[in-house]
Amino acid sequence: MLLNRLAITNFKNIAEARLEFSPKVNCFLGDNGMGKSNLLDTIYYLSFCKSFSGLPDMQLIRRGEGFATLRGSYLRRGLDEELTLGLQPGKRKSFKRSGKEYERLSTHIGAFPLVIASPADSDLVTGTGEERRRLMDMVISQADPLYLDHLIRYTRALQQRNKLLRDHCADPALYLSVEMAMERAAIYLTSARQKWVEELCGIFTGRYEAIAADGETPGISLRSHLASEPGGFDAMLDSARRHDEMVGHTSVGPHRDDLELALNGMPVRRVASQGQCKTYTLALRLAQYRFLEDASGMKPVMLLDDVFDRLDAGRVERLVEVVSGEGFGQIFITDTNRSHLDNIMSRTGAGDHRSWLVENGSFQPLDNTTGL
């Protein structure tokens, strides 16, 4: 899958942009705050129907303007397709595929697979379990539409059970109806997560070793209440019921699952340097890429946002060698240092590439005949 062209109007600090991309490597260079990450956010939005910044839709409209639009022209499975987004205060956002409005945006997830690596990935190591569950949910949902449907159902039923607990409801029939809905979804979610972790581990170790090249041994495992409870989901809820009634929320279930990230048999957050943590999260993203490619039969678009910081020169070079090789498709890279990327591209022999200088939301093509 390729993003050939992108048209942007009034998105964040980008007033107007019309860009045509290389099918391989695309670099965006400039100081911090100029709009490099905002450009990547437009591409992310077209795959996920939301911003990776977490901002509400109306806050994505450029300050002082009354609307924002995005239009991406793709080559997908040999066919030309166009995605368009329209945002306007007071109106429902418009998201169309080849001119047809989506009835449910959730059905779009996974149709245009994408992987992003960014500085925020450090939260996967140092943050709460919520960050790592979000990773699982985002990746598996792109590969399995039923997973997203079960996740939505589970979340809705979980909210209903928590309300019963807060209201001190004593009606067993109400709990039973809600917990039956939770159980059906929970079993599917847990099974899908276990399968995903098993598949990911086989890819992840190789990706980490390719970047680190120093004999370190990484590992990933799933910590799940349901997977470790021999009696099943209903028994798990029964054993926690008294506690849940006291605290007013559900304390066990897939919403409390977590990934255990290890390096040489120890928790990454305790033993890894900043460079090792960065290598670890990058390897996770590269493994995610291969998983999605295998699941969808398409090479996802890959966004690398300011990923070279805190990596030594050797790891940077090996990373670029990996992503610019035949195993990867279209790549979008942001960085603040042009000479840095010039050297990387020349030394690794990266193929077809284009680059732009980004200043205050505008994009100036750079001459690739002298490096980038």
Residue pairs with C-beta under 8 A, 6 or more apart in sequence:
1 74
1 75
1 76
1 77
1 112
1 113
1 298
1 299
1 300
1 301
1 329
1 330
2 21
2 23
2 74
2 75
2 76
2 301
2 329
2 330
3 21
3 43
3 46
3 72
3 73
3 74
3 301
3 330
4 20
4 21
4 23
4 73
4 74
4 75
5 18
5 19
5 20
5 21
5 72
5 73
6 17
6 18
6 19
6 21
6 42
6 43
6 70
6 71
6 72
6 73
7 17
7 18
7 19
7 69
7 70
7 71
7 72
8 14
8 16
8 17
8 18
8 19
8 39
8 42
8 69
8 70
9 15
9 16
9 67
9 68
9 69
9 70
10 16
10 61
10 62
10 65
10 67
10 68
10 69
11 38
11 41
11 42
11 60
11 61
11 62
11 68
11 69
11 70
12 35
12 38
12 41
12 60
12 62
12 361
13 35
13 38
13 62
13 360
13 361
14 35
14 38
14 39
14 42
14 62
14 361
14 362
15 62
15 361
15 362
17 39
17 361
17 362
17 363
19 39
19 356
19 363
21 330
21 332
21 354
22 330
22 352
22 353
22 354
23 329
23 330
23 352
24 324
24 329
24 330
24 331
24 350
24 351
24 352
24 353
25 324
25 331
25 333
25 345
25 350
25 351
25 352
25 353
25 354
26 330
26 331
26 332
26 333
26 353
26 354
26 355
26 356
27 333
27 334
27 335
27 341
27 353
27 354
27 355
27 356
27 372
28 36
28 39
28 40
28 332
28 333
28 334
28 335
28 355
28 356
28 358
28 363
29 36
29 334
29 335
29 336
29 337
29 338
29 341
29 355
29 356
29 357
29 358
29 366
29 372
30 36
30 336
30 357
30 358
30 359
31 336
31 359
32 336
34 358
34 359
34 360
34 361
35 358
35 359
35 360
35 361
35 362
35 363
36 305
36 306
36 334
36 358
37 118
37 305
37 306
37 334
38 361
39 332
39 334
39 358
39 363
40 52
40 116
40 303
40 305
40 332
40 334
41 51
41 52
41 53
42 70
42 72
43 72
43 114
43 301
43 303
43 332
44 51
44 52
44 114
44 116
44 303
45 51
45 52
45 60
45 70
45 85
46 70
46 72
46 83
46 85
46 112
47 112
47 113
47 114
47 301
48 109
48 114
48 138
49 95
49 105
49 108
49 109
50 57
51 57
51 60
52 116
52 118
52 120
57 87
57 93
58 87
58 89
60 68
60 87
61 67
61 68
61 87
61 88
61 89
62 68
66 88
66 89
67 86
67 87
67 88
68 85
68 86
68 87
68 88
69 84
69 85
69 86
69 87
70 83
70 84
70 85
71 82
71 83
71 84
71 85
72 82
72 83
72 84
73 80
73 81
73 82
74 80
74 81
74 82
74 83
74 112
75 81
76 112
76 298
77 297
77 298
81 97
81 98
82 97
82 98
82 99
83 95
83 96
83 97
83 112
84 94
84 95
84 96
84 99
85 93
85 94
85 95
86 93
86 94
86 95
87 93
87 94
94 101
95 101
95 102
95 105
95 108
96 102
97 108
97 111
102 108
106 148
106 149
106 152
107 145
109 141
109 142
109 145
109 148
110 141
110 142
110 143
110 144
110 145
110 296
112 301
113 142
113 292
113 293
113 296
113 298
113 300
113 301
114 142
114 300
114 301
114 302
114 303
115 285
115 288
115 289
115 292
115 300
115 301
115 302
115 303
116 285
116 302
116 303
116 305
117 281
117 282
117 285
117 302
117 303
117 304
117 305
117 307
118 303
118 305
118 306
118 307
119 305
119 306
119 309
121 281
121 282
121 284
121 285
122 277
122 278
122 281
123 131
124 131
124 132
124 135
124 261
124 281
124 284
125 261
125 268
125 269
125 272
125 277
125 280
125 281
126 269
126 277
129 256
129 257
129 258
129 259
132 258
132 259
132 261
133 255
133 257
133 258
135 259
135 284
135 288
136 193
136 196
136 257
136 259
137 147
137 148
137 151
139 196
139 288
139 291
139 292
140 147
140 192
140 193
140 196
141 147
141 148
141 151
142 292
142 295
142 296
143 291
143 292
143 295
143 296
144 192
144 295
146 188
147 188
147 189
147 192
150 184
150 185
150 188
150 189
150 192
151 185
151 189
153 181
153 184
153 185
154 181
154 182
154 185
154 186
154 189
154 253
154 254
154 255
155 255
156 181
157 178
157 179
157 181
157 182
157 185
158 182
158 250
158 253
158 255
160 178
161 175
161 178
161 179
161 182
161 250
162 248
162 249
162 250
164 174
164 175
164 178
165 244
165 245
165 248
165 249
165 250
166 248
166 249
168 245
169 175
179 233
179 234
179 237
182 233
182 237
182 253
183 232
183 233
183 234
185 254
186 226
186 233
186 253
186 254
187 226
187 233
189 254
190 224
190 226
190 227
190 254
190 257
193 222
193 224
193 254
193 257
194 222
194 224
194 227
196 291
197 220
197 221
197 222
197 259
199 291
200 220
200 284
200 287
200 288
200 291
201 219
201 220
203 286
203 287
203 290
203 291
204 218
204 220
204 283
204 284
204 287
205 217
205 218
205 219
207 282
207 283
207 286
207 287
207 290
207 322
208 216
208 218
208 279
208 280
208 283
209 216
210 318
210 322
211 279
211 282
211 283
211 286
211 315
211 318
211 319
211 322
212 276
212 279
212 283
212 315
213 314
213 315
213 318
216 263
216 264
216 276
217 263
217 264
217 265
218 261
218 262
218 263
218 268
218 280
218 283
219 261
219 262
219 263
219 265
220 259
220 260
220 261
220 262
220 284
221 259
221 260
221 262
222 257
222 258
222 259
222 260
223 257
223 258
223 259
223 260
224 254
224 257
225 236
225 252
225 253
225 254
225 256
225 257
226 232
226 233
226 236
226 253
226 254
229 235
229 236
233 253
236 252
236 253
237 244
237 250
237 252
237 253
240 250
240 251
240 252
243 251
244 250
244 251
260 267
261 267
261 268
261 269
261 280
262 268
263 271
263 272
263 276
263 280
264 271
268 276
268 277
268 280
269 277
272 280
274 310
275 310
275 311
275 312
275 315
278 307
278 309
278 310
278 311
279 311
279 315
282 307
282 319
285 302
286 322
286 323
289 300
289 302
289 328
290 327
292 300
293 299
293 300
299 328
299 329
299 330
300 329
301 329
301 330
301 332
302 323
302 328
302 329
302 330
302 331
302 332
303 332
304 323
304 331
304 332
304 333
304 334
305 334
306 334
306 335
306 336
307 319
307 333
308 316
308 319
308 335
308 340
311 319
316 344
317 344
317 347
317 348
320 344
320 345
320 348
320 350
321 348
322 328
323 331
324 331
324 348
324 350
324 351
333 341
335 341
338 355
338 357
338 366
338 371
338 372
341 355
341 372
342 371
342 372
344 350
345 353
345 371
345 372
346 371
353 368
353 372
354 365
354 368
355 365
355 366
355 368
355 372
356 363
356 364
356 365
356 366
357 363
357 364
357 366
358 364
366 372
